[in-house]
């Protein structure tokens, strides 16, 4: 009996602590990202030669980052400083090329401190990748927000530390595999599953936070979902569960043309479907 009481106490304590911690992180991330829109300073930009690039490693220390398709032949990075409180902190963009591998690091002169001691404010940063380049893109996002908005890629791999990660739309030319890992923060992904869409494997995991999948499907397309949580909850249509340690699979009756693998240690998993949305 005592053993069950202890387990229940540990579960409740971990759940409350995890929720409070995640809320604190979300508030901190939202604070410095919401203050990133500059009203006074004009945007600046930098260009990087992209011809022959097959793999891009993008590392960002702190920022409100958006990755989009571009019409130019070069990779362009446009950035805009916050209007105040930036402490004369200039952004640095360092690129290194080794054959077909391109490394880009976006950093700043001042260091970043945790939670309320954060001194740097996030810049608005837009990274434009040429539509016909089709590289494998790897992103290391240390802090801030990251939005993926329809770039044409061969593969996408995201590793977040303290971040809010959102996949608004994915290109359709060659992309088949997407992997997103986040330490603290949320992952939101809008995924299309239509004839002609090529993303077959999507994997997302978060230590503390929520993973949300918004699936658009036609009437004939289906999927398989593998999910797991240590302490948290799962929601899909009328199915809801919460508690400690659950892993399960779900398969639609339609053709399983995509595999989604989702995991969270402390947090929630939510899956939404919109059929016939093409």
C-alpha positions in Angstrom: 0.0 0.0 0.0 2.8 2.4 0.9 4.5 1.6 -2.3 1.5 2.7 -4.3 1.1 5.9 -2.3 4.7 6.7 -3.0 4.3 6.1 -6.7 1.3 8.3 -6.8 3.1 11.1 -4.9 6.1 10.9 -7.2 3.8 11.0 -10.2 1.9 14.0 -9.0 5.1 15.9 -8.0 6.7 15.2 -11.3 3.6 16.2 -13.2 3.2 19.5 -11.3 6.9 20.3 -11.5 7.1 19.5 -15.2 4.0 21.7 -16.0 5.3 24.6 -14.0 8.8 24.3 -15.5 7.4 24.1 -19.0 5.2 27.1 -18.4 8.2 29.1 -17.1 10.2 28.2 -20.2 7.4 29.1 -22.5 6.9 32.5 -20.9 10.6 33.2 -21.1 10.8 32.1 -24.7 7.7 34.1 -25.6 9.0 37.2 -23.8 12.2 37.6 -25.7 10.7 36.4 -29.0 7.7 38.7 -28.9 10.0 41.6 -28.4 12.0 40.8 -31.4 10.0 42.8 -34.0 11.9 46.0 -34.7 10.0 49.2 -35.5 12.9 51.5 -36.1 16.1 49.8 -37.4 16.0 48.8 -41.1 16.7 45.1 -41.9 20.2 44.0 -42.9 21.1 41.1 -45.1 23.9 38.8 -46.0 24.3 36.4 -49.0 26.2 33.1 -49.3 27.1 31.3 -52.5 24.9 28.1 -52.8 26.0 26.5 -56.1 26.8 22.8 -55.5 25.7 22.8 -51.9 24.1 19.4 -50.9 24.1 19.7 -47.1 23.5 22.8 -44.9 24.3 22.9 -41.2 22.6 25.9 -39.7 23.3 26.8 -36.0 21.5 29.7 -34.3 22.4 30.9 -30.7 19.3 33.0 -30.2 16.7 34.3 -32.6 13.2 34.4 -34.1 14.1 32.3 -37.2 12.1 31.7 -40.3 13.3 29.3 -43.1 11.6 30.0 -46.4 12.2 29.3 -50.2 14.0 31.9 -52.1 14.1 33.0 -55.8 17.7 34.0 -55.8 20.6 31.7 -56.6 22.3 32.5 -53.3 21.3 31.7 -49.7 20.2 35.0 -48.2 20.0 35.8 -44.5 17.9 38.9 -43.6 17.9 40.1 -40.0 16.4 42.9 -38.0 17.4 44.0 -34.6 14.9 44.7 -31.7 14.1 48.4 -31.3 15.5 48.8 -27.8 17.5 47.1 -25.1 19.8 45.3 -27.5 22.9 46.8 -25.7 24.7 47.5 -29.0 24.9 43.8 -29.7 25.7 43.0 -33.4 24.8 39.8 -35.0 27.6 37.7 -36.5 27.2 35.3 -39.4 30.1 32.9 -40.0 30.0 30.4 -42.9 32.4 27.6 -43.8 32.3 25.5 -47.0 33.9 22.1 -47.4 33.0 20.8 -50.9 29.2 20.3 -51.0 28.8 20.8 -47.2 28.0 24.3 -46.0 28.1 25.4 -42.3 26.4 28.6 -41.2 26.6 29.9 -37.6 24.5 32.9 -36.5 25.7 34.2 -33.2 26.1 37.4 -31.2 28.9 39.1 -29.2 27.2 38.9 -25.8 26.4 35.7 -24.0 22.9 34.5 -23.3 21.8 33.9 -19.7 19.1 31.6 -18.5 15.5 32.8 -17.9 15.2 36.2 -16.2 19.0 36.8 -16.7 18.7 36.8 -20.5 20.5 40.0 -21.7 20.4 39.5 -25.4 17.1 40.0 -27.3 16.2 37.8 -30.2 16.5 39.2 -33.8 14.1 38.5 -36.5 16.1 36.3 -38.9 14.8 35.0 -42.3 16.9 32.4 -44.1 16.0 32.0 -47.8 17.1 28.8 -49.6 17.0 28.7 -53.4 14.0 26.6 -54.6 16.1 24.5 -57.0 18.9 23.7 -54.5 17.2 20.8 -52.7 19.8 20.4 -49.9 19.7 18.2 -46.8 19.1 20.8 -44.0 20.2 20.3 -40.4 19.3 23.0 -37.8 20.7 23.4 -34.3 18.4 26.0 -32.5 19.8 26.9 -29.1 17.1 29.3 -28.0 14.2 31.2 -29.5 11.6 30.3 -32.1 12.0 28.4 -35.4 9.4 28.3 -38.2 9.8 26.2 -41.3 7.6 27.7 -44.1 7.7 25.7 -47.4 11.4 25.5 -48.3 12.3 22.8 -50.9 14.6 20.3 -49.2 15.8 16.7 -49.5 15.7 16.1 -45.8 15.2 18.1 -42.6 16.7 17.5 -39.2 16.1 19.9 -36.3 17.7 19.8 -32.9 16.3 22.4 -30.3 17.5 23.2 -26.8 15.1 25.8 -25.5 12.8 26.5 -28.4 9.4 26.8 -29.9 9.5 24.8 -33.2 6.7 25.1 -35.8 6.5 23.5 -39.2 3.9 25.4 -41.2 4.4 23.8 -44.6 7.0 21.5 -46.2 8.0 21.6 -49.9 7.0 18.7 -52.1 9.8 18.3 -54.6 12.0 15.8 -52.9 11.4 15.8 -49.1 10.8 12.3 -47.7 12.2 12.3 -44.1 11.8 14.9 -41.2 13.2 14.5 -37.7 12.6 17.1 -34.9 14.1 16.9 -31.4 13.5 19.5 -28.7 14.8 19.6 -25.2 12.4 22.1 -23.6 9.5 23.7 -25.6 6.8 22.7 -28.0 6.7 21.2 -31.5 3.9 21.9 -33.8 3.7 20.4 -37.3 1.2 20.8 -40.1 1.7 17.8 -42.4 0.0 17.0 -45.8 -0.7 13.5 -46.8 -2.0 13.7 -50.4 -1.1 12.0 -53.6 2.1 13.7 -54.8 3.3 14.5 -51.2 6.6 12.8 -50.5 7.1 13.0 -46.7 6.9 9.4 -45.6 8.7 9.5 -42.3 8.1 12.1 -39.6 9.8 11.7 -36.1 9.4 14.2 -33.3 10.5 14.0 -29.6 10.5 16.5 -26.8 11.8 16.1 -23.2 9.5 18.7 -21.6 6.7 20.1 -23.8 3.9 19.2 -26.2 3.9 17.7 -29.7 1.0 18.7 -31.9 0.3 17.1 -35.3 -2.1 18.7 -37.7 -2.7 16.2 -40.5 -4.4 17.1 -43.8 -5.4 14.0 -45.7 -7.5 13.0 -48.7 -10.1 10.3 -48.4 -7.8 7.5 -49.6 -4.6 8.3 -47.7 -3.8 6.9 -44.3 -0.9 6.6 -41.8 0.6 4.7 -38.9 1.2 6.5 -35.7 3.6 5.3 -33.0 3.6 7.3 -29.8 4.9 7.2 -26.3 5.0 9.4 -23.2 6.5 8.9 -19.7 4.4 11.4 -17.8 1.7 13.1 -19.8 -1.3 12.7 -22.1 -2.4 11.7 -25.6 -5.4 13.0 -27.6 -6.7 12.0 -30.9 -10.4 12.4 -31.9 -12.4 10.7 -29.1 -9.4 8.9 -27.7 -7.8 10.4 -24.6 -5.4 9.0 -22.1 -3.1 10.4 -19.4 -0.9 9.0 -16.7 2.5 7.4 -16.4 4.4 5.4 -19.0 2.3 4.5 -22.1 3.3 3.5 -25.6 1.0 2.4 -28.4 0.4 2.4 -32.1 -2.5 3.4 -34.3 -3.2 2.5 -37.9 -5.9 4.0 -40.1 -8.0 1.8 -42.3 -6.8 3.6 -45.4 -3.5 2.9 -47.2 -0.7 3.7 -44.7 1.4 6.0 -46.9 3.2 7.8 -44.0 4.7 6.9 -40.6 4.6 9.3 -37.7 6.7 8.6 -34.6 6.1 10.8 -31.6 7.6 10.8 -28.1 7.5 13.1 -25.0 9.0 12.5 -21.6 6.9 15.1 -19.7 4.1 16.6 -21.7 1.3 15.9 -24.1 0.7 14.5 -27.6 -2.2 15.8 -29.7 -3.2 14.6 -33.2 -5.8 16.4 -35.3 -7.1 15.2 -38.7 -8.6 17.2 -41.6 -9.8 14.9 -44.3 -10.6 16.1 -47.8 -8.6 19.3 -47.3 -6.7 19.2 -50.6 
